[in-house]
Amino acid sequence: PEFLDDLAASAERWAIGFALAIAIGVPLGTAMGRSRTLHALVDPLLVVGYPVPKAALILLFVLWWGAGDASRITIIVVGSLIPIVISSYHGAHAVAPALLWSARSLGTGRLRVWQRVILPAALPQILSGVRLAIGISIFTLLASELLIRGSGIGAFMFGALDNGQTLTVFAMSVIVAAIGFLLDAAYVIAVRRALPWFE
């Protein structure tokens, strides 16, 4: 029963953090791909932030927002954001200029160009980045729950480690791996059903 409660807490944090990362990362990355100014402003932050272990940022977030869910969710967003932004940038940057010229010559506004031309053309790269972010988001979730503790599968797992419950730790490792595998498989199935034309 305790594990199920922790699993529910982790699932809620992961869902919120991952959804926010997609909602922020895709528009930001595609906008960077079409704007040199925005790319020049944001790219240095990505270059600096990419090699920094995301777990090292958790304590900083705790100092800012306390040891609640806000810190845990923020680290999930930060960890997932980088691959989504980078993949969205490369996808939007590679859109053929002829497609954009054709849309604009027909009087299509900027927002509609983004919706009808840039986003569909960049979709393969975006989907790849989101898939990579799934694994990173699980790692950052566990890392945040390890350091902050309280509730969640990370806190449950490392609580068992502290108490010398070796079998529980091994079982939790298998469960976490299974969760990652199932999330990835569910994502692939969802993409194939929603976008049957996409390979």
KANORMO-V258475 format. One record per pair of residues at least 24 apart in sequence whose ideal C-beta (glycine too) atoms are under 10 Angstrom apart, sorted by the first residue. I is the first residue (numbers start at 1). J is the second residue. D is the distance in Angstrom with one decimal. If there is no record, write none. Layout:
# KANORMO-V258475
{{I;J;D} {I;J;D}}
This chain:
# KANORMO-V258475
{{2;151;9.4} {2;156;6.9} {2;159;9.4} {3;153;7.5} {3;156;5.8} {3;157;9.6} {3;160;9.8} {3;168;9.1} {3;171;9.6} {3;172;8.4} {3;175;8.6} {5;151;7.1} {5;152;9.5} {5;156;9.0} {6;145;8.4} {6;150;9.5} {6;151;5.5} {6;152;5.3} {6;153;5.2} {6;154;8.4} {6;155;6.5} {6;156;4.3} {6;157;8.9} {6;159;9.2} {6;172;10.0} {7;151;9.9} {7;152;8.2} {7;153;5.7} {7;156;8.2} {7;175;8.6} {7;179;8.6} {8;151;9.1} {8;152;9.4} {8;153;9.7} {9;69;8.4} {9;72;9.3} {9;145;8.6} {9;150;8.4} {9;151;4.4} {9;152;5.0} {9;153;8.2} {9;155;8.7} {9;156;9.5} {10;72;9.0} {10;138;9.2} {10;141;6.1} {10;142;8.3} {10;144;9.7} {10;145;6.8} {10;151;8.0} {10;152;4.3} {10;153;4.7} {10;154;7.1} {10;155;8.8} {10;156;8.7} {10;176;9.7} {10;179;9.0} {11;141;9.5} {11;152;9.3} {11;153;8.9} {11;179;9.0} {12;69;8.2} {12;73;9.2} {12;152;9.4} {13;69;6.0} {13;72;5.2} {13;73;5.5} {13;75;9.7} {13;76;6.6} {13;137;9.8} {13;141;6.3} {13;144;8.0} {13;145;8.2} {13;151;9.3} {13;152;6.8} {13;154;10.0} {14;72;9.3} {14;73;8.8} {14;76;6.4} {14;80;9.6} {14;134;9.4} {14;137;6.2} {14;138;7.1} {14;140;9.3} {14;141;5.2} {14;142;10.0} {14;152;9.3} {14;153;9.8} {14;179;9.3} {14;183;8.8} {15;73;9.7} {15;76;9.5} {15;137;9.8} {16;69;8.2} {16;72;9.5} {16;73;5.4} {16;76;7.9} {16;77;8.7} {17;69;9.4} {17;72;7.6} {17;73;4.4} {17;74;7.6} {17;75;7.7} {17;76;2.8} {17;77;5.0} {17;78;8.9} {17;79;8.3} {17;80;6.8} {17;81;9.7} {17;137;6.5} {17;140;8.0} {17;141;7.3} {17;144;9.2} {18;73;9.5} {18;76;6.5} {18;77;8.1} {18;79;9.7} {18;80;5.8} {18;84;9.5} {18;130;8.7} {18;133;7.2} {18;134;7.5} {18;136;9.8} {18;137;5.0} {18;138;9.4} {18;141;9.1} {18;183;9.4} {19;76;9.9} {19;77;9.2} {19;80;9.7} {20;73;7.3} {20;74;8.9} {20;76;8.1} {20;77;4.9} {20;80;8.5} {20;81;8.6} {21;73;9.9} {21;76;7.1} {21;77;4.9} {21;78;8.2} {21;79;8.0} {21;80;3.7} {21;81;4.9} {21;82;9.1} {21;83;9.2} {21;84;5.8} {21;85;9.0} {21;130;8.7} {21;133;6.4} {21;136;9.4} {21;137;7.2} {22;77;9.7} {22;80;7.8} {22;81;9.1} {22;84;6.3} {22;88;9.6} {22;126;9.0} {22;129;9.5} {22;130;6.3} {22;133;8.0} {23;77;9.5} {23;84;9.8} {24;77;7.2} {24;80;9.5} {24;81;6.3} {24;84;8.2} {24;85;8.2} {25;77;8.8} {25;80;7.3} {25;81;4.9} {25;82;8.2} {25;83;8.2} {25;84;3.3} {25;85;4.6} {25;86;8.9} {25;87;8.5} {25;88;6.2} {25;89;9.6} {25;126;8.8} {25;129;7.7} {25;130;8.4} {25;133;7.9} {26;84;6.4} {26;85;8.2} {26;87;9.1} {26;88;5.1} {26;91;9.4} {26;92;9.4} {26;119;7.9} {26;122;8.7} {26;123;9.8} {26;126;5.9} {26;129;8.7} {26;130;8.2} {27;85;9.6} {27;88;8.0} {27;114;8.3} {27;119;9.2} {28;81;8.2} {28;84;8.6} {28;85;5.5} {28;88;7.3} {28;89;8.4} {29;81;9.2} {29;82;9.8} {29;83;9.7} {29;84;6.5} {29;85;4.1} {29;86;6.8} {29;87;6.8} {29;88;2.5} {29;89;4.3} {29;90;8.2} {29;91;7.6} {29;92;6.7} {29;93;9.3} {29;122;8.3} {29;125;8.9} {29;126;7.6} {29;129;7.8} {30;85;9.3} {30;88;5.0} {30;89;7.3} {30;91;7.1} {30;92;4.0} {30;93;9.0} {30;95;9.1} {30;114;6.7} {30;118;5.7} {30;119;6.5} {30;121;9.7} {30;122;5.8} {30;125;9.7} {30;126;7.8} {31;85;9.9} {31;88;8.7} {31;89;8.8} {31;92;7.7} {31;114;8.1} {31;118;9.2} {32;85;7.2} {32;86;9.2} {32;88;7.7} {32;89;4.6} {32;90;9.7} {32;92;7.4} {32;93;7.9} {33;85;9.9} {33;88;7.0} {33;89;4.7} {33;90;7.1} {33;91;6.8} {33;92;2.7} {33;93;3.9} {33;94;7.8} {33;95;7.5} {33;118;7.5} {33;122;7.0} {33;125;9.4} {34;89;9.4} {34;92;5.7} {34;93;7.5} {34;95;7.8} {34;100;8.3} {34;110;9.1} {34;113;8.9} {34;114;8.0} {34;118;6.5} {34;122;9.8} {35;92;9.5} {38;89;9.7} {39;89;7.2} {39;93;8.3} {42;85;7.6} {42;89;8.7} {43;85;9.5} {43;86;9.4} {43;89;8.2} {45;82;9.7} {45;85;9.7} {46;81;8.9} {46;82;6.1} {46;85;6.5} {46;86;6.8} {46;89;8.8} {49;78;7.7} {49;81;8.9} {49;82;6.6} {50;82;5.7} {50;83;9.3} {50;86;8.4} {52;78;9.5} {53;79;9.8} {53;140;9.9} {53;143;8.6} {54;78;6.1} {54;79;4.3} {54;80;9.4} {54;82;8.9} {54;136;7.9} {54;139;7.9} {54;140;5.1} {54;143;6.9} {54;144;8.8} {55;79;8.9} {55;139;8.5} {55;140;7.3} {55;142;9.3} {55;143;4.0} {55;144;7.7} {55;146;8.0} {55;147;6.9} {56;143;9.4} {56;147;9.9} {57;140;9.2} {57;143;9.7} {57;144;9.5} {58;140;8.5} {58;143;6.6} {58;144;5.3} {58;145;9.7} {58;146;8.8} {58;147;5.0} {58;148;6.9} {59;147;6.9} {59;148;9.2} {61;144;8.4} {61;147;10.0} {61;148;9.2} {62;144;9.3} {62;147;7.8} {62;148;6.6} {66;148;9.5} {67;144;10.0} {67;147;9.1} {67;148;5.1} {67;149;8.2} {67;150;6.9} {68;148;8.4} {68;150;8.4} {69;144;9.6} {69;148;9.3} {69;150;9.0} {69;151;9.2} {69;152;9.5} {71;144;6.8} {71;147;9.2} {71;148;6.4} {72;140;8.8} {72;141;7.2} {72;143;9.5} {72;144;4.2} {72;145;6.7} {72;147;9.3} {72;148;6.2} {72;150;8.7} {72;151;9.6} {72;152;7.5} {72;154;9.1} {73;141;9.2} {73;144;8.5} {74;140;9.7} {74;144;8.7} {75;137;9.6} {75;140;5.1} {75;141;8.1} {75;143;7.2} {75;144;4.8} {75;145;10.0} {75;147;9.2} {75;148;9.2} {76;133;9.6} {76;136;8.9} {76;137;5.3} {76;138;9.0} {76;139;9.6} {76;140;5.2} {76;141;5.6} {76;143;9.6} {76;144;7.1} {77;137;8.8} {77;140;8.9} {78;136;9.9} {78;140;7.5} {79;133;7.9} {79;135;10.0} {79;136;5.0} {79;137;6.2} {79;138;9.5} {79;139;7.1} {79;140;3.5} {79;141;8.5} {79;143;8.4} {79;144;9.1} {80;129;9.3} {80;130;8.5} {80;132;9.0} {80;133;4.1} {80;134;8.1} {80;135;9.6} {80;136;5.7} {80;137;4.5} {80;138;9.7} {80;139;10.0} {80;140;7.3} {80;141;9.8} {81;129;10.0} {81;133;7.9} {81;136;9.5} {81;137;9.8} {82;129;9.0} {82;132;9.6} {82;133;8.3} {82;136;8.1} {83;128;8.6} {83;129;4.7} {83;130;8.0} {83;131;8.9} {83;132;4.5} {83;133;4.9} {83;134;9.6} {83;135;9.4} {83;136;6.5} {83;137;9.7} {84;126;7.4} {84;128;9.9} {84;129;4.7} {84;130;6.0} {84;131;10.0} {84;132;8.3} {84;133;5.3} {84;136;9.6} {85;129;7.8} {85;133;9.8} {86;125;9.0} {86;129;6.5} {86;132;9.3} {87;122;8.5} {87;124;9.2} {87;125;4.7} {87;126;5.8} {87;127;8.2} {87;128;5.6} {87;129;2.5} {87;130;7.6} {87;131;9.2} {87;132;7.5} {87;133;8.7} {88;118;9.8} {88;119;9.2} {88;122;6.3} {88;123;9.7} {88;125;6.9} {88;126;5.1} {88;129;6.4} {88;130;9.1} {89;122;8.8} {89;125;8.5} {89;126;9.8} {89;129;9.2} {90;122;8.0} {90;125;5.3} {90;126;9.3} {90;128;9.5} {90;129;8.5} {91;118;8.4} {91;119;8.8} {91;120;10.0} {91;121;7.2} {91;122;2.9} {91;123;7.0} {91;124;6.8} {91;125;3.1} {91;126;5.4} {91;127;9.0} {91;128;8.6} {91;129;8.1} {92;117;9.9} {92;118;5.3} {92;119;8.1} {92;121;7.8} {92;122;4.6} {92;125;8.2} {92;126;8.6} {93;118;9.8} {93;122;8.4} {93;125;9.2} {94;121;7.8} {94;122;7.4} {94;124;9.8} {94;125;7.4} {95;119;9.5} {95;120;9.3} {95;121;4.5} {95;122;6.4} {96;121;7.4} {120;195;9.8} {123;191;9.6} {123;195;7.5} {123;198;7.1} {124;195;9.6} {124;198;6.9} {124;199;8.6} {127;187;8.6} {127;188;9.5} {127;191;5.9} {127;195;8.2} {127;198;7.4} {130;187;7.4} {130;191;8.9} {131;183;9.7} {131;184;6.8} {131;187;6.0} {131;188;7.6} {131;191;8.4} {132;184;10.0} {134;180;7.3} {134;183;5.4} {134;184;5.8} {134;186;9.5} {134;187;6.2} {135;180;6.1} {135;183;8.6} {135;184;7.4} {137;180;9.6} {137;183;8.9} {138;176;7.1} {138;177;9.5} {138;179;7.0} {138;180;5.2} {138;183;7.4} {138;184;9.8} {139;176;9.5} {139;180;8.9} {141;176;9.6} {142;172;9.7} {142;176;6.8} {153;179;8.2}}
